Amino acid sequence: KWYRFEKLLNPLRDGGPGRAAWPPLVLFKALLLQSLYGLSDRDLEEALGDRLSFRRFVGLGLEESIPDHTVLSRFRNLLVGEGLMERLFGELDRQVEKAGVILKRGT
């Protein structure tokens, strides 16, 4: 139920001046993949550019650009700094448990 994550991420929507910011939900979904597959920021960037399944999961089309490793790193640091990382992964744990799913790395 991605709307629950969007609600938690809502305070981060304003990217400020400059070019348009990446949607927070796209970046959070990318961080989920990173966590599940044990990827570094650079490996995640490469996988987003290379794997159709990763692009589809995060919500990026084939012709769209991908966030680079610095964007991913800054976003993770922002989540930690705002105290959102634990809340987001707590919500994930609740939803996964309610669905009766068991998550394992790399699967």
C-alpha positions as CSV (number, residue, x, y, z in Angstrom):
1,K,0.0,0.0,0.0
2,W,2.3,2.7,-1.4
3,Y,0.0,5.5,-0.3
4,R,1.0,4.9,3.3
5,F,4.6,5.5,2.4
6,E,3.7,8.5,0.4
7,K,2.0,10.0,3.4
8,L,5.2,9.5,5.5
9,L,7.3,11.0,2.7
10,N,5.0,14.0,2.0
11,P,7.1,16.5,4.0
12,L,10.0,15.8,1.6
13,R,8.1,16.7,-1.6
14,D,9.4,20.3,-2.0
15,G,12.7,20.1,-3.8
16,G,13.3,23.8,-3.5
17,P,14.8,26.0,-6.2
18,G,16.6,24.4,-9.2
19,R,15.6,21.5,-11.3
20,A,12.7,19.3,-10.3
21,A,13.4,16.9,-7.5
22,W,12.9,13.1,-7.8
23,P,9.7,11.9,-6.4
24,P,10.4,10.7,-2.9
25,L,8.5,7.4,-3.4
26,V,10.7,6.6,-6.4
27,L,13.8,7.1,-4.3
28,F,12.4,5.1,-1.4
29,K,11.5,2.2,-3.7
30,A,15.1,2.3,-5.0
31,L,16.4,2.1,-1.4
32,L,14.2,-0.9,-0.8
33,L,15.8,-2.7,-3.7
34,Q,19.2,-1.7,-2.4
35,S,18.5,-3.1,1.0
36,L,17.0,-6.4,-0.4
37,Y,19.8,-7.0,-2.8
38,G,22.7,-5.7,-0.7
39,L,23.8,-3.1,-3.3
40,S,26.1,-0.2,-2.9
41,D,24.9,3.2,-4.1
42,R,26.9,2.8,-7.4
43,D,25.6,-0.7,-7.9
44,L,22.0,0.4,-7.4
45,E,22.5,3.2,-9.9
46,E,23.9,0.6,-12.4
47,A,21.0,-1.8,-11.7
48,L,18.4,0.9,-12.2
49,G,20.0,1.6,-15.6
50,D,20.3,-2.0,-16.5
51,R,17.4,-4.0,-15.1
52,L,13.9,-3.6,-16.4
53,S,12.4,-5.2,-13.3
54,F,14.1,-2.5,-11.1
55,R,12.9,0.3,-13.3
56,R,9.3,-1.1,-13.3
57,F,9.3,-1.5,-9.5
58,V,10.5,2.1,-8.8
59,G,8.1,3.5,-11.4
60,L,10.6,4.6,-14.1
61,G,10.0,4.1,-17.8
62,L,12.6,2.9,-20.3
63,E,13.2,6.4,-21.7
64,E,13.4,8.1,-18.3
65,S,16.7,9.0,-16.6
66,I,17.6,7.4,-13.4
67,P,18.8,8.9,-10.1
68,D,22.6,8.7,-9.7
69,H,24.4,7.4,-6.7
70,T,24.8,10.8,-5.1
71,V,21.1,11.5,-5.2
72,L,20.4,8.1,-3.6
73,S,23.0,8.7,-0.9
74,R,21.7,12.2,-0.1
75,F,18.1,10.9,0.0
76,R,19.1,8.1,2.5
77,N,20.9,10.7,4.6
78,L,17.9,12.9,4.5
79,L,15.6,10.1,5.6
80,V,17.9,9.3,8.5
81,G,18.3,12.9,9.5
82,E,14.5,13.4,9.5
83,G,13.9,10.2,11.5
84,L,11.9,8.7,8.6
85,M,14.0,5.7,7.8
86,E,12.8,3.7,10.8
87,R,9.2,4.8,10.3
88,L,9.3,3.8,6.7
89,F,10.8,0.4,7.3
90,G,8.5,-0.1,10.3
91,E,5.6,0.4,7.9
92,L,7.1,-2.0,5.5
93,D,7.5,-4.6,8.2
94,R,3.8,-4.1,9.3
95,Q,2.5,-4.6,5.7
96,V,4.7,-7.6,5.0
97,E,3.8,-9.3,8.3
98,K,0.1,-8.6,7.7
99,A,0.4,-10.2,4.2
100,G,2.2,-13.2,5.6
101,V,5.2,-12.7,3.4
102,I,8.8,-13.5,4.4
103,L,11.5,-11.3,2.9
104,K,15.0,-12.5,2.4
105,R,18.0,-10.8,0.9
106,G,18.4,-11.2,-2.8
107,T,15.0,-12.8,-3.4
